[in-house]
């Protein structure tokens, strides 16, 4: 009986350790709440404010590494590694946007799309 308790105790410790070691990310806050799931993914942020993507079950698909990222549309998301948050003119500071000169697109695996695919996506908007 004590052998079973020891095994269960060890298993519990292993489970607790693995849970504590797994990074936890918060959903990006958007429109007064958690980001919406779009194309099966929503945006997440780490403690440093980097943006990534998780699926509807909360599994991290693309670990946070971007300064900012938009939701996925047509299988790709517009992201940047630089820039700054700025108020939207005329909003009295209530609304904010991300400004950057270095936007690019990624696919659902986080792979950067080539410039031709990015240009095609941009012209389709």
C-alpha positions as CSV (number, residue, x, y, z in Angstrom):
1,X,0.0,0.0,0.0
2,X,2.8,2.4,0.9
3,X,4.5,1.7,-2.4
4,X,1.3,2.8,-4.2
5,X,1.2,6.0,-2.2
6,X,4.8,6.7,-2.9
7,X,4.2,6.2,-6.6
8,X,1.1,8.4,-6.6
9,X,3.0,11.1,-4.6
10,X,5.9,11.0,-7.1
11,X,3.5,11.3,-10.0
12,X,1.7,14.2,-8.4
13,X,5.1,16.0,-7.8
14,X,6.0,15.4,-11.5
15,X,2.7,16.7,-12.7
16,X,3.0,19.8,-10.5
17,X,6.5,20.5,-11.6
18,X,5.7,20.1,-15.3
19,X,2.7,22.5,-14.9
20,X,4.8,25.1,-13.1
21,X,7.5,24.8,-15.8
22,X,5.2,25.3,-18.7
23,X,5.0,29.0,-19.7
24,X,1.6,30.7,-19.2
25,X,0.5,33.4,-21.6
26,X,-2.4,35.8,-21.3
27,X,-4.8,36.5,-24.1
28,X,-4.1,39.8,-25.8
29,X,-6.7,42.3,-24.5
30,X,-8.8,43.7,-27.3
31,X,-12.1,45.6,-27.4
32,X,-12.5,45.5,-23.6
33,X,-11.8,41.7,-23.3
34,X,-9.8,38.8,-24.5
35,X,-8.8,38.6,-28.2
36,X,-11.3,36.9,-30.5
37,X,-10.6,33.5,-32.1
38,X,-10.1,34.1,-35.8
39,X,-9.4,31.2,-38.2
40,X,-8.9,29.0,-35.1
41,X,-6.3,31.2,-33.4
42,X,-6.2,34.1,-31.0
43,X,-3.4,36.4,-29.9
44,X,-1.5,35.8,-26.7
45,X,1.1,37.9,-24.9
46,X,4.0,37.1,-22.6
47,X,5.3,39.1,-19.6
48,X,7.5,41.2,-21.9
49,X,4.5,42.2,-24.1
50,X,5.5,40.0,-27.0
51,X,2.7,38.7,-29.2
52,X,2.1,35.1,-30.3
53,X,-0.8,32.9,-31.2
54,X,-2.7,30.0,-29.5
55,X,-5.5,27.8,-30.8
56,X,-9.0,27.8,-29.4
57,X,-8.0,25.1,-26.8
58,X,-5.3,27.4,-25.5
59,X,-2.4,25.4,-27.0
60,X,0.5,27.7,-28.1
61,X,0.9,27.4,-31.8
62,X,3.3,30.3,-32.3
63,X,5.2,31.3,-29.2
64,X,5.2,35.1,-28.4
65,X,8.1,36.8,-30.2
66,X,6.5,39.7,-32.1
67,X,6.3,43.3,-31.0
68,X,2.7,43.3,-32.4
69,X,0.6,41.1,-34.6
70,X,-2.8,41.3,-36.2
71,X,-5.3,38.4,-36.2
72,X,-5.0,35.8,-39.0
73,X,-6.9,36.4,-42.2
74,X,-6.9,34.1,-45.2
75,X,-4.2,31.9,-43.5
76,X,-1.7,34.7,-42.7
77,X,-1.1,37.4,-40.1
78,X,0.6,40.8,-40.4
79,X,3.3,41.1,-37.7
80,X,6.2,43.3,-36.8
81,X,9.3,43.0,-34.6
82,X,9.5,46.8,-33.9
83,X,7.5,49.9,-33.5
84,X,5.5,51.6,-30.9
85,X,2.0,52.0,-29.5
86,X,0.4,55.3,-30.3
87,X,-3.0,56.9,-29.7
88,X,-5.5,57.0,-32.5
89,X,-6.0,60.6,-33.5
90,X,-9.3,62.0,-32.4
91,X,-10.0,59.3,-29.9
92,X,-9.1,61.3,-26.9
93,X,-6.6,58.6,-26.0
94,X,-9.3,55.9,-25.7
95,X,-8.1,53.9,-28.7
96,X,-4.5,53.0,-29.6
97,X,-2.7,51.5,-32.6
98,X,0.7,50.0,-33.3
99,X,3.0,52.0,-35.6
100,X,5.9,50.3,-37.5
101,X,7.8,50.6,-40.7
102,X,8.7,46.9,-40.8
103,X,5.5,44.9,-41.2
104,X,5.6,41.4,-42.8
105,X,3.3,38.3,-43.0
106,X,3.6,34.9,-41.3
107,X,1.8,31.7,-42.0
108,X,0.0,29.6,-39.4
109,X,3.3,27.9,-38.4
110,X,5.0,31.3,-37.7
111,X,7.1,31.1,-40.9
112,X,7.8,34.4,-42.5
113,X,6.2,34.7,-46.0
114,X,8.3,35.9,-48.8
115,X,7.9,39.5,-50.1
116,X,5.8,38.5,-53.1
117,X,3.2,36.7,-50.9
118,X,3.3,39.7,-48.5
119,X,2.8,42.2,-51.4
120,X,-0.1,40.1,-52.8
121,X,-1.8,40.0,-49.4
122,X,-1.4,43.8,-48.9
123,X,-2.8,44.6,-52.3
124,X,-5.8,42.4,-51.6
125,X,-6.8,44.6,-48.7
